[in-house]
Amino acid sequence: MIQRNKTMCFLDDAMKKMQEMNITKKFHVLFDELGHCSEIEQEQKIEEMRRMVEKMNEDEFQSVITTKMFNGINKMVEEKKLITKNLILLLKCIGCRKILINISSQSFDHSFLCKRIVKMIVEEDDKKEEKNEKLIVDLCECYFVLNAKASPEKFFSTCIPYLFKVASNKEENEKTQKEVEIVLLSLSQIYMCYDLEKELYLNEIKDIILYHQEHHNLTRIAYQSAWHFLISRIFFNGSLEDVIVNKLHFIEDTTKELEELSKYIVWKREKEEERGKEAKELLILMMWLETIRSYFFSCKIWNEKYVGLISSIVQVLRATKDNYRKYFNMCLCLLRKAAENEAVKVEDLLKGGAVDVVLEEIRRSKMDDEIAYYCLVFFLNIAERRKEEEENKMEEMKRKAMKMEIFEKMEEGGCEDTITSFHKKLYFLYRKYYGGLSLNICDYFVKV
């Protein structure tokens, strides 16, 4: 009885110490135990680790996904202390979270584990008989969700066909939807710097998007990931623009997604525990904003629906201004990118409310450097675009009316005085953000 009481006290003390640890220490304790337990216990610990990473903030997550950790996983695999099934579970839970909270890290790329995963994929693919396609897909997913940016380009021709074979599964049961979601999430991480042959993906990704538009079979994350993968391909394949804008209707779809996500989010809650209920919608929203940024960077084709897209960005910007600064900054960055993109007309920016909302920001008494930079670049681009339109001799009456409208908006509330007040700070912002600003204050104004 005394021995039993001592054991119970020891377990209670151990549990209390675990509870007192911060979340990153708990994660490391579980990780260190992985190589010293049974396969079933490993699964349980990995599930617990998954729940932990979902609660971590960005700094906490960054502190645990190190090259040292990935090399430790590689050592466990090498010593046969971690079976392939559990290796895949662990890497997927880390990688998927990494994408959702938008963490940029090359710790996996620099690890021995990265080389091992590539070797495992190639060896399995090279088998003439009894090739395990599910294993190849699982390993490819692990590789891409962990952002392996140093991928050899020929490696894509091996991985992409396997991934799209799974992504094209149209069954609507929960298991299939989850499998398709992870596959598309991994594909979305193939960056625009890679020039992929259209034969590898175009028919499949078009079919996936069109089928979802009609049947709504994908999860919200899966659908966003499909679009992100395709938008990232425009950089090398400008011929995709017509397909994306006019056949798959990216502008209309994105506008609708932003509007629907806004309905799910209660923007101005003060308690952190209440905000947690919105976390998933916020994460998906940021993924869409990142995709729109890629689109404005690469796409040069005009569409009459731009006003709706600009309006939805303005709507999110206003909603996030007080409580979600990261999202607010991203929306302001998108308006700046839209003003830089020649395919977006100044008229679209006016009708969509972009000029109004940036004018509101420039008049605010307190503004950090990043916001000031975005606002100034926006005005600089608006003024420059007006000059271009004059040179192109657009319809005279329309041109004059638009110039007068912008001029009056800038004059209203002393906006020109506010911009002029940045005169002494221009050189500082110019250097901090590596150019992109004119040092001549007059270049920021549209004159009648």
N, C-alpha and C positions, 0 to 999 in steps of 0.2 A: 504493500500500500504506500509506504514511504517512497519507494523507488518510483512508483507510478506518479506520485505527486511531484517528484523532482523532474521527471520527464515532461509532465504537463507544464510545469513552470518554465523549463528550458524552451519548450515550443512557444509558449506565450511570449517569452522575452524575444525570441527570434522573430516572431510575427510583429511584435511592437517595433523592433529595430527596422524591419523592412518597411513598415508604415511610415516611420520617421524619415526614411531616406527620400531624397528628391527623386524625381522620375528617371533621370539619366543614370543615377547610381543603381536604381532598381533594375534598369535595363541591363547594365553591365554585369550585375550579379547573376541575372538569368542567363546572359550570354556565356559567362564563364562556366556555368553549370551544364551547358548543352553537351559538352564533350564527355560528360561523366554520368550519363543516365541512359535509360532504355529508349527505344524508338518511340514508344507511346508517350513516355514522359517528355521526350523532345517535342513532340507535336503539341502537347499541352503547354509547354514553356513558350514555344513559338507563337501559339495563339495568344498567350498572355503578353508577349512582346508586341504583337500586332495591336492589341488594345492600348498598349502604352504609347506606341508611336503615333496613334491617332489622337492622343491627348497632348502630345508635345507641341510646343510652339516652335518657330523656325530656328531660334538659337539652340534650343535643346536638341532638336533633330540634327542640326549641323554638327553638334558636338559628339554625336554617337556614330554617324556614318563616315567613318574615317578609313583611310587606306589600311591602317593597322587592324581595324575590325574585319575588313574584307580579307586581308592576309590571314587573320585568325580563322576565318571560315574555311579558307583554302587549306590550311593546315589540318583542320578537323576532317575535311574530305579526304585528304592525302593519307591520313592515319586511320581512315575508315571509321571515324567516330561520328560522322554525320552522313546518313544515307542520302541518295540523290533526291528522293521524294521530299524529305524534310529540308534539304538545301533549297529546292525550288519554292517551297512554302515560305521560307524565311526571306529569300531574295525578292519574291513578288510583294510581300507585305511591306518591305522597306522601299522598294522601287515605286510602287503605286502611290504610297504616301508622299514620296519625293516629288512626283509629278503634280499631285493635287495641291501641295502647298508651295509649288513653284520654286523649288530649291535648285540652285545651280552649283554643281560640285563635280569634280573629276577624280574623286577619291577612288571610285571603282576602276576607272580607266587605268590608273597607275598601280593597280594591285595585281598580284599573281593570279587571283581568282578570275580576273577578266580574261587572261590568256587561257586559263583552264576551261572556261565556258566556251570560248571560241573553238578550242581543240575538241571538246566533247561534241559540239554541233557538227563540225567537219567530219569527225570520225563516224558519227551516226549516219550522216548523209552519204558517206562514201560506201556504206554497206550495200552489197549487191542483193542480199536476201535478208528477210526478217527485219527490215528497217522500221524503227520505232518512231513513227511520225509525231505521235503525241509528245514524246520526249523532246524531239527537235523543236516543236512549237513552244513547249514550256521553257526550254533553254533560251530560245530566241526572245521570248517575252522577258525573261530575266535580264538578258543582255541589254535590250533596248530601254526597258523602264528605268534602268540604272544610268541612262544617259552616256553610253559609250560613244563619245564624239570622235574617237580616233579609229573608227571602223574602216577597214579596207573596203573600197567600193565594190569589189567583186563579191564580197561577203553578202551584199544585199540580194544579189541574184540567187543566192542559196536560200536565204531566210524568207524573203517576201512571198514567194509562191506558197510556202507552207502556212504562213500567217493568214493570207487571204483565203485560203481554203477553209479555215475555221471561221474567219470573219464573215464569209458569205453564207453561213448557216442561217436560215430564215425561221427556224423554229422559235416559238415564242414562250417556251417554258423558262422558268427562272434560272436553271442551271446553264442552258445555252446562252441566255442573255448575259450572264456573268462571264462566261468564256469569251463571248464576242466582245464584251466591254474591255477585258484585259488585253485582248489581241489588238483592238483598235487603239487603246491607250498606248500600247508599246509602239505601234506604227506611227503614232503622232509625234514620237520623239526622234524620228528620222529627219534631221534638220535640212533647211533649205540649201545648205551649202553642198548637198549631194545631188548630182545630176543623174536621176534615175531614168532608165528607159521607160517610156510610156506603156510599152507592151507589158511591163511587169505589174502595172497597177490600174491603169485608167478605166478599162471596162468594168473591173471588179468594184472600184470605189464609186463609180457612177451608179452602178446597179444597187449598191448598198444604200446610198443616199436617196435615190429615187424610190426604192422600195419602202424606206422608212417614211418618206414624205406621204406615201399613200396608206401605209399600214401601221405606222408608229410602233414598230417592233423592237427598236433599240432603247436602251437606257439613255438618260440625258447625257451622261458622261461619254458613252459610246458614240452617240451622234455628234457631239462636239469634237471628239477625237478624229472621227472620219473627216470632218471638214478641215480640221487643223492639218491633217496629213496632206490633203489635196491643196490647200492654200499654200503650204510650204513648197510645193512643186512649181509654183508660177515663176519663181526667181530664175530658173533655167529654161522653163517651157512657157514662154509668153502666149503660145497658141492655146493654152488652157483657159485663158481669160474669158473667151466667148462661151466655153462650156460652163464655167463656174458662174458667170454673171447672167447669161441669157437662157441657159438650158437647165441648170440646177438651181438657179434663183437664190444665190448666196445672200444678196442684199435683203430680200424680203424675209428669208429664213432667219437671218441673224437679228433683224429688227424684231421679229416675233419672239425669238428666244430671249432677248434682253427684256422685252416687255413682260413676258411670262415669269422670268426669274424675279423681276422687281415685285411681282405680286406675292411671291413666297417669302419675301424678306421684310421683317419689321425693322426698319432702319434705325429708329431712334431709341431703342431700349438702352437703359443705363447699366443694368446688372449683367456682369460678365457671364454668369451661369445661364441667363436667358438667351444671350447671344449665341451660346453653344448650339441651340436648336436650329440656328440659321446657318451653321458652319458649312454644311455641304453645299447649299445654294450659293453661298458667297464664293466658295472655292470654284464651283462651276462657272460662276459669273466671271471670275478673273481669267479662267481659261478662255472664255469667249472674247474677253477684251484683248488678250494676247493674240488671238487669232485675227481679230480685226486689225491690230497693229501690223501683223505680217501682211495682211491684205493691202492696207494703205501703202505699205512699203513697196510692194511689188506690182500691184495691178494698175493699169493705165487706161482702162476702158470706162467711159461714162455710162451711167444708168439713171433713168428718171426717178428711181426709188431712193436715191441718195438722201433726199430730204428726210425721209422716214428714219433712215439709219442715224443720221446726224441728230435728229430729234430724240431718238431713244438713248443715245450716248449722253446728250444734255440732261435727260430725265434722270439717268443713273448718277451723273455728276452732282446734280442738285441734291439728290437723296442721300448721297454718301458724304456730303461736305462736312458734316459735324462729327460723325461717329466712326467713319471708315476712311481715314485719310489716304491709305494706300490705293484704294479704289478710286477715290476722287482724283488723285494725282495721275493715275493711269488714264482716266477719262479726259483730263485736260491734255495729256500727252497725245491722245488719239485725235483730239480736235486740232492740235498743232500739226500732226501728221496729215490730217485731211486737208488742211490749208496748204501744205506743201505739195500734195498730190494734184497734178494738173488735170486729172480726170474728174476731180470734184470742183464744181463751179462755185465761184463766190456767192452766186445766187442761192445755191444749195445750202451754204453755210448760214446765209442770212435767214432763209425760210425755216431752217432747222433749229434756229435759236442759238447757234454757236457764237455769233458775234455778241449777242446780248449777254450770254453767260460769262464770256471772257472779259467783257467790259465791266461786269459786276465784280469780278475778281480783282481786276487792276485797280478798282476804286477802294478796295478794302484797305483799312489802315495798317493791318499786320499781314505780312506776306513773307514766306520763307524764300530762299534763293531759287529753289527748283520751280516754284509756282511763278515767280517773277520771270524766270527764263522762258518757261512755256508761253506765258502771256505775251512777252515781247516778241518771241519768234512768230507767234500767231499773227500779231499785228504787222510785223515785217513782211510776212508772206501775203497777207491780204493786200497791203499797199503795192507789193511787187506784182501780184496777179492783176490788179486794176490797171497797172501800166501796160502789162502784156495785152490785156483786152483792148486797150486804146490802140495799141499798135496793130492789132488784128482787125480794127475798125468794126467792132460789133455794132449792132443797131444803135444809132446815136442817141435817140430819146431814152432807150432802155439803159444805156450806159450812164447817161447823165443822172437819171432817176436813182440808179443804184449807188452812184458816187455820193449823191446828196443824202441818201438814206444812211450810208455808213458815216459820212461826215457829221450828220446831225446826232447820230448815236454817240460818236466819239466826243462831240462837243458837250453833250448833255452831262451834267453833273461834274464838269471840270475834268473829264478824262484826259484831255491833252496835257493839262497841268500835271496830272499824276504821272503820265508817261515821261514828261520832261524831268520830273523829279528823280528819275532813274539815271539821269545823265552822268552823275559822278560814279554810279555803280556799274555802268556798262562795261568798263574795261575789266573789272573784277569778275563779272558774270561771263564775259567773253573768254577769259583765261580759265575759269573754273569748269566751263562746259565745252572747252576745246573749240571755240569759234561758234559759228552759226548765228551770230548777232552782228548787226552793223554798228559801228561806233559813231555813226552820224544819226543824231536823234530825229532829224527831219524824215528819215526813211521809214519811220513807223507810222506816219500819218497819211491818210487818204485826203487829198486836197480837191476842192471843187474847182 
